[in-house]
Amino acid sequence: MTTLLTPDELEAKLRDIGARRYHRLHPFHHLLHGGKCTKGQVQAWALNRYYYQAMIPVKDASLIARCLDGEVRREWRSRLVDHDGNAAGEGGIARWLKLTDGLGLDRDYVTSLAGLLPATRFAVEAYVHFVAGKTLLEAIASSLTELFSPAIISERIEGMLRHYDFVTAETLAYFSVRPPQARRDSEFALAYVKENAKTPEQQALALKALEFKCDVLWAMLDALHHAYVAPKHIPPGAFVPDE
């Protein structure tokens, strides 16, 4: 990029990335939300996604640790509370474990990470390292997939409750509270990026950061589809559904 975009033009380009590359478009999500997955495939999705959820506060803590702006730190630490809670048994990670519990997965097995797909581990850790090693602008821009998450969450709740008799509203409690959090977080991050990407080079870095995050989420679903849908090549040591 050699031309400086206006803040609104930058926002439009960021939103275009989501429209084209967000994992809402992935074939696995169409199967999941359309009731086309077996219980074992839903279990595999929840188990692998747990690692992503569990590492979000680690990622956010690394961002806070190198942020010199107290206002940004104060805003960002709400994300730690959202995921970790203020006490044991609270927060988004605890609610995700209620999902895996409700799907019949052993909690100790889930938290041990023993059944992860290798690609899940690599993708999640790539994201954590990206946030820790890139500029603060890039780290914050990479979180902007949250701009697009409320739509996928509404599809997920509606589709899974309609199609799967092994799923309940209580099982999906993680998703019922997430949309307002995502809107709050994405509004702050978007405003930060629009204000602080002041050169064409910085704007290009912000756009690439969001593309990278979309790639992380897409790669996780590619791995699930390959292992559990087609051609069903489950790597050694990864979770094998009872079915």
VEXMI-829835 format. One line per 5 residues: number of its first residue (from 1); their letters; for each residue x, y, z of C-alpha. Coordinates in nm, 4 decimals, decimal comma. Example, Ala and Ser with C-alpha at 12.3 -4.5 7.8 and 13.67 -1.06 7.14 Angstrom:
# VEXMI-829835
1> AS> 1,2300 -0,4500 0,7800; 1,3670 -0,1060 0,7140
# end
This chain:
# VEXMI-829835
1> MTTLL> 0,0000 0,0000 0,0000; 0,1313 0,3428 -0,0971; -0,1793 0,5557 -0,0464; -0,2985 0,6579 0,2982; -0,6581 0,5495 0,3558
6> TPDEL> -0,9030 0,7543 0,5539; -1,0123 0,5885 0,8808; -1,3445 0,4958 0,7215; -1,1736 0,3499 0,4150; -0,9501 0,1438 0,6433
11> EAKLR> -1,2546 0,0152 0,8316; -1,4197 -0,0805 0,5034; -1,1137 -0,2826 0,4019; -1,1033 -0,4554 0,7405; -1,4696 -0,5475 0,7127
16> DIGAR> -1,4147 -0,6718 0,3583; -1,1530 -0,9145 0,4892; -1,4110 -1,0563 0,7268; -1,6722 -1,0799 0,4527; -1,4348 -1,2862 0,2387
21> RYHRL> -1,2183 -1,4774 0,4856; -1,3954 -1,5240 0,8174; -1,4396 -1,8887 0,9148; -1,8178 -1,8496 0,9175; -1,7799 -1,9386 0,5475
26> HPFHH> -1,5968 -2,2666 0,6108; -1,7704 -2,5886 0,4989; -1,7297 -2,7406 0,8466; -1,9368 -2,4608 0,9999; -2,2089 -2,5124 0,7420
31> LLHGG> -2,2211 -2,8780 0,8449; -2,2128 -2,7938 1,2163; -2,4861 -2,5315 1,2064; -2,6980 -2,7229 0,9579; -2,7277 -3,0346 1,1695
36> KCTKG> -2,5103 -3,2424 0,9375; -2,2447 -3,3360 1,1946; -2,2431 -3,6523 1,4009; -2,2109 -3,6219 1,7755; -1,8496 -3,7336 1,7472
41> QVQAW> -1,7749 -3,4552 1,5015; -1,9343 -3,1993 1,7327; -1,7267 -3,3411 2,0190; -1,4090 -3,3097 1,8110; -1,4909 -2,9469 1,7307
46> ALNRY> -1,5570 -2,8567 2,0961; -1,2485 -3,0393 2,2217; -1,0151 -2,8722 1,9735; -1,1720 -2,5294 2,0129; -1,1148 -2,5566 2,3894
51> YYQAM> -0,7429 -2,5009 2,3371; -0,8116 -2,1793 2,1489; -1,0422 -2,0579 2,4275; -0,7923 -2,1522 2,6974; -0,5076 -1,9628 2,5312
56> IPVKD> -0,6985 -1,6387 2,4705; -0,6172 -1,4956 2,8171; -0,2533 -1,5999 2,7735; -0,2486 -1,4065 2,4476; -0,4191 -1,1066 2,6051
61> ASLIA> -0,1886 -1,1066 2,9075; 0,1133 -1,0906 2,6776; -0,0399 -0,7906 2,5016; -0,1073 -0,6119 2,8300; 0,2443 -0,6855 2,9573
66> RCLDG> 0,4078 -0,4757 2,6865; 0,1472 -0,2023 2,6539; 0,2654 0,1334 2,7898; -0,0751 0,2999 2,7613; -0,2694 0,2647 3,0856
71> EVRRE> -0,6014 0,3320 2,9142; -0,5477 0,0430 2,6745; -0,4351 -0,1854 2,9584; -0,7465 -0,1046 3,1619; -0,9697 -0,1729 2,8649
76> WRSRL> -0,7900 -0,4905 2,7636; -0,7865 -0,6550 3,1046; -1,1652 -0,6923 3,0906; -1,0928 -0,9651 2,8376; -0,8996 -1,1600 3,1008
81> VDHDG> -1,1983 -1,1463 3,3345; -1,4333 -1,2462 3,0526; -1,2378 -1,5654 2,9926; -1,0894 -1,6489 3,3345; -1,3635 -1,5048 3,5573
86> NAAGE> -1,2978 -1,3555 3,8976; -1,3081 -1,6950 4,0679; -1,2811 -2,0630 3,9824; -1,5774 -2,1867 3,7833; -1,6531 -1,8462 3,6309
91> GGIAR> -1,5781 -1,6988 3,2903; -1,5768 -1,8134 2,9321; -1,3314 -2,1008 2,9723; -1,5455 -2,2518 3,2494; -1,8535 -2,2144 3,0297
96> WLKLT> -1,6715 -2,3853 2,7427; -1,5975 -2,6789 2,9711; -1,9699 -2,6995 3,0448; -2,0139 -2,7408 2,6710; -1,7643 -3,0260 2,6536
101> DGLGL> -1,9202 -3,1780 2,9679; -2,2633 -3,1607 2,8061; -2,1297 -3,3339 2,4964; -2,0122 -3,6255 2,7093; -1,6395 -3,5573 2,7021
106> DRDYV> -1,4306 -3,6276 3,0103; -1,3180 -3,2918 3,1518; -0,9740 -3,4140 3,2558; -0,9200 -3,5474 2,9056; -1,0232 -3,2164 2,7497
111> TSLAG> -0,8004 -3,0034 2,9728; -0,5059 -3,2412 2,9333; -0,4993 -3,1459 2,5622; -0,4064 -3,5065 2,4881; -0,6602 -3,5387 2,2084
116> LLPAT> -0,5770 -3,2200 2,0163; -0,5153 -3,2298 1,6456; -0,1541 -3,1262 1,5778; -0,2777 -2,8525 1,3439; -0,4944 -2,7097 1,6219
121> RFAVE> -0,1939 -2,6821 1,8496; 0,0209 -2,5240 1,5796; -0,2471 -2,2739 1,4749; -0,3304 -2,1590 1,8273; 0,0316 -2,1276 1,9298
126> AYVHF> 0,1089 -1,9370 1,6106; -0,1553 -1,6847 1,7132; -0,0165 -1,6515 2,0658; 0,3353 -1,5986 1,9288; 0,2065 -1,3481 1,6719
131> VAGKT> 0,0498 -1,1296 1,9404; 0,3571 -1,1545 2,1633; 0,6041 -1,0722 1,8879; 0,4386 -0,8222 1,6551; 0,3727 -0,4532 1,7108
136> LLEAI> 0,0920 -0,3505 1,9435; -0,1035 -0,2242 1,6431; -0,0797 -0,5634 1,4717; -0,1664 -0,7474 1,7928; -0,4801 -0,5400 1,8432
141> ASSLT> -0,5776 -0,5562 1,4766; -0,5598 -0,9358 1,4866; -0,8420 -0,9370 1,7428; -1,0813 -0,7768 1,4955; -1,2317 -1,1103 1,3955
146> ELFSP> -1,4619 -1,0224 1,6866; -1,6303 -0,7763 1,4518; -1,7806 -1,0747 1,2751; -1,8427 -1,3178 1,5630; -2,1946 -1,2090 1,6720
151> AIISE> -2,3376 -1,3308 1,3398; -2,1729 -1,6710 1,3617; -2,2809 -1,7104 1,7244; -2,6459 -1,6461 1,6455; -2,6282 -1,9019 1,3633
156> RIEGM> -2,4628 -2,1518 1,5950; -2,7131 -2,1251 1,8777; -3,0142 -2,1416 1,6478; -2,8802 -2,4211 1,4294; -2,7431 -2,6450 1,7008
161> LRHYD> -3,0512 -2,6196 1,9235; -3,2736 -2,6997 1,6286; -3,0793 -2,9940 1,4911; -2,9071 -3,1769 1,7781; -3,1021 -3,3472 2,0548
166> FVTAE> -2,7806 -3,3824 2,2574; -2,7398 -3,0026 2,2797; -2,9298 -2,7767 2,5222; -2,9412 -2,4044 2,5909; -2,7423 -2,4705 2,9089
171> TLAYF> -2,4793 -2,6568 2,7076; -2,4426 -2,3520 2,4812; -2,4249 -2,1003 2,7682; -2,0841 -1,9788 2,6486; -2,2411 -1,8313 2,3384
176> SVRPP> -2,5382 -1,6631 2,5049; -2,3167 -1,4105 2,6866; -2,0453 -1,3681 2,4261; -2,2016 -1,1298 2,1644; -2,2123 -0,8151 2,3829
181> QARRD> -1,8574 -0,8810 2,4996; -1,7394 -0,9212 2,1405; -1,9144 -0,6002 2,0331; -1,7571 -0,4035 2,3197; -1,4111 -0,5436 2,2514
186> SEFAL> -1,4245 -0,5049 1,8751; -1,5502 -0,1455 1,8946; -1,2531 -0,0513 2,1125; -1,0030 -0,2394 1,8951; -1,1435 -0,0933 1,5739
191> AYVKE> -1,1244 0,2608 1,7109; -0,7650 0,1968 1,8221; -0,6599 0,0673 1,4809; -0,8295 0,3514 1,2928; -0,6584 0,6084 1,5164
196> NAKTP> -0,3127 0,4535 1,5312; -0,2599 0,3195 1,1790; -0,1309 0,6547 1,0572; 0,0801 0,5577 0,7567; 0,0163 0,3356 0,4539
201> EQQAL> 0,2678 0,0889 0,5951; 0,0902 0,0706 0,9307; -0,2455 0,0304 0,7627; -0,1073 -0,2548 0,5544; 0,0240 -0,4239 0,8682
206> ALKAL> -0,3182 -0,3961 1,0341; -0,4893 -0,5506 0,7329; -0,2347 -0,8331 0,7161; -0,2796 -0,8983 1,0890; -0,6521 -0,9508 1,0449
211> EFKCD> -0,5900 -1,1764 0,7458; -0,3488 -1,3799 0,9568; -0,6080 -1,4250 1,2326; -0,8676 -1,5336 0,9790; -0,6145 -1,7855 0,8485
216> VLWAM> -0,5627 -1,9229 1,2003; -0,9340 -1,9862 1,2478; -0,9719 -2,1280 0,8975; -0,6766 -2,3636 0,9427; -0,8304 -2,5046 1,2601
221> LDALH> -1,1471 -2,5948 1,0703; -0,9496 -2,7349 0,7779; -0,7845 -2,9728 1,0220; -1,1177 -3,0765 1,1754; -1,2714 -3,1378 0,8349
226> HAYVA> -0,9736 -3,3430 0,7174; -0,9651 -3,5569 1,0304; -1,3337 -3,6083 1,1026; -1,5340 -3,5419 0,7822; -1,3269 -3,6295 0,4760
231> PKHIP> -1,1044 -3,8164 0,4190; -1,1199 -3,8937 0,7945; -0,7462 -3,9195 0,8496; -0,7209 -3,8821 1,2272; -0,3590 -3,8212 1,3300
236> PGAFV> -0,1985 -4,0600 1,5790; -0,2911 -3,9695 1,9363; -0,5773 -3,7367 1,8440; -0,9321 -3,7791 1,9723; -1,1233 -4,0676 1,8173
241> PDE> -1,5034 -4,0532 1,8522; -1,6745 -4,3613 1,9930; -1,8910 -4,3811 1,6842
# end
